[in-house]
Amino acid sequence: MTTATDDDVIVRYEPRGAARQLFKTRDSEVVMAGPAGTGKSLAALFRVHLAALHNPNIRCLIVRKTAVSLTSTTLVTFEKKVAADALARGIVTWFGGSAREAACYRYSNGSVIVVGGMDKPEKIMSAEYDLVFADEATELTVDDWEAIATRLRNGVLSWQQQIAACNPGPPSHWLKQRCDQGEATMLISRHRDNPAYMNADGTPTEKGRDYFAKLDKLTGVRKARLRDGIWAAAEGQIYDGWDDAVHITDPRAIPDSWTRWWTVDFGFTNPFVLQCWAEDPDGRLWLYREIYHTRRLVEDHARHILRLVRRCADCCGSKATDHDCHTCKACRLEWTEPRPRAIICDHDAEDRATLERHLSMGTQAAHKSVSDGIQAVQSRLKVAGDGKPRLLVVRDALVERDPALEEASLPIGTVDEITGYVWAVKPGNAGGLKEEPVKKDDHAMDAMRYMVAAKDIGGRPRVRWL
């Protein structure tokens, strides 16, 4: 597809399969679903961009669950692969937002593409739109989706449309159910739809061969969803009560009055995991910060952790360009949040000693019994009488993404691990009874179990400070 507007901007794009269908459909709700790397988001972004170029004065919206994730992923694709020529020619300009107006791309014909996250919906939900694209839509709740639908009433286009792009999730996900019930149209995207990975004759490109090799390394439910495009639940999933829409919560200020806890699962080749937990007055546990990273020494992790929780309260005033308050003996550091009541660790004595020395804080050994720890976590995942579970994960709790894990298509944190955490069946077991978890990609699961066991099984923790 090559198009040109009156301003001579050139757009080259080859839509195939589901992407081509997307350009033809006028259905009010459309879901582009399929494996990772099929070009779903790219197709939707081109759909919105071309509509804005060819239809003066329309209003569009590009949205994700959080504004931060939108900026770091979707908008990078939009600017580099979709609207690069239009931006370079000044036909599209970026407006960073103001107190009265949301951030947006402004088109010379009067069209606008507003961008934002549902974590800060005030500005984006105060306007009306003709066309909306929600990326990674499985992150949204059904309430988010239906709230967005109420804003599709600008009326400049003769048709209004709400587009979602996503990798498959569990079959029970509201988005899949919405399509099954005929409330939305699902377009199935496949790898052959992406010219970057597949040639027109069905053979993989060189880039495609490398990408498919990574996907082929996936296992279990992650492979079913990301490689094969199946809406699948993990067979034998241990925490089958987990629901992203219920257990993942938007970021919020954690009051200093809430008790803090840290849990640690040591690793180097496997991920080192630190989880920072806050306990609210009702005893509910909130995972609000997580480090999940390979190939770093314990002392390096300790220094990183302290940088996250301390700041300079009394600077020495050094003018040196390489001055670092965190390592300067003349500067006075203070904590920005309450110290943890306890640091609950895996039993590795050497790593615990190293961590204690570099944090200048004591640790306690975790309750390591697996079976009762899992049962305690399962209990906390159940929705309580107030309509909320007793364990929540704050969205974007992960401090940084480990590129080595991403490159290997491995989990990068708690939310990635939990749906693939499954029971192992021992050979010879009568009836195939499930006895213990598969010991793979379970590092965050161990750290989470340590936290719940300390609260619900182990009794009052013993705290030792150095």
Stockholm file with secondary structure:
# STOCKHOLM 1.0

chainA/1-466         MTTATDDDVIVRYEPRGAARQLFKTRDSEVVMAGPAGTGKSLAALFRVHLAALHNPNIRCLIVRKTAVSLTSTTLVTFEKKVAADALARGIVTWFGGSAREAACYRYSNGSVIVVGGMDKPEKIMSAEYDLVFADEATELTVDDWEAIATRLRNGVLSWQQQIAACNPGPPSHWLKQRCDQGEATMLISRHRDNPAYMNADGTPTEKGRDYFAKLDKLTGVRKARLRDGIWAAAEGQIYDGWDDAVHITDPRAIPDSWTRWWTVDFGFTNPFVLQCWAEDPDGRLWLYREIYHTRRLVEDHARHILRLVRRCADCCGSKATDHDCHTCKACRLEWTEPRPRAIICDHDAEDRATLERHLSMGTQAAHKSVSDGIQAVQSRLKVAGDGKPRLLVVRDALVERDPALEEASLPIGTVDEITGYVWAVKPGNAGGLKEEPVKKDDHAMDAMRYMVAAKDIGGRPRVRWL
#=GR chainA/1-466 SS CEEECTTCCEEECCCCHHHHHHHHCCCSEEEEECSTTSSHHHHHHHHHHHHHHHSTTCEEEEEESSHHHIIIIIHHHIIIIISHHHHHHTSEEEECCCSSSCCEEEETTSCEEEEEETTSCTTGGGSCCSEEEETTGGGSCHHHHHHHHTTCCCCSSSSCEEEEEECCCCTTCHHHHHHHTTSSEEEECCGGGCTTTBCTTSCBCHHHHHHHHHHHTCCHHHHHHHTTCCCCCCTTBTTTTCCHHHHEECCCCCCTTSEEEEEEECCSSSCEEEEEEEECTTSCEEEEEEEEESSCCHHHHHHHHHHHHEEEEECCCCCCTTCCTTTCTTSEEEESSCCCSCEEECSCHHHHHHHHHHHTCCCEECCCCHHHHHHHHHHHHSBCTTSSBSEEEETTCBSCCCHHHHHTTCCCSHHHHHTTCBEEECTTCGGGCEEEECSSSCHHHHHHHHHHHHHHTSCSCCCCCC
#=GC SS_cons         CEEECTTCCEEECCCCHHHHHHHHCCCSEEEEECSTTSSHHHHHHHHHHHHHHHSTTCEEEEEESSHHHIIIIIHHHIIIIISHHHHHHTSEEEECCCSSSCCEEEETTSCEEEEEETTSCTTGGGSCCSEEEETTGGGSCHHHHHHHHTTCCCCSSSSCEEEEEECCCCTTCHHHHHHHTTSSEEEECCGGGCTTTBCTTSCBCHHHHHHHHHHHTCCHHHHHHHTTCCCCCCTTBTTTTCCHHHHEECCCCCCTTSEEEEEEECCSSSCEEEEEEEECTTSCEEEEEEEEESSCCHHHHHHHHHHHHEEEEECCCCCCTTCCTTTCTTSEEEESSCCCSCEEECSCHHHHHHHHHHHTCCCEECCCCHHHHHHHHHHHHSBCTTSSBSEEEETTCBSCCCHHHHHTTCCCSHHHHHTTCBEEECTTCGGGCEEEECSSSCHHHHHHHHHHHHHHTSCSCCCCCC
//
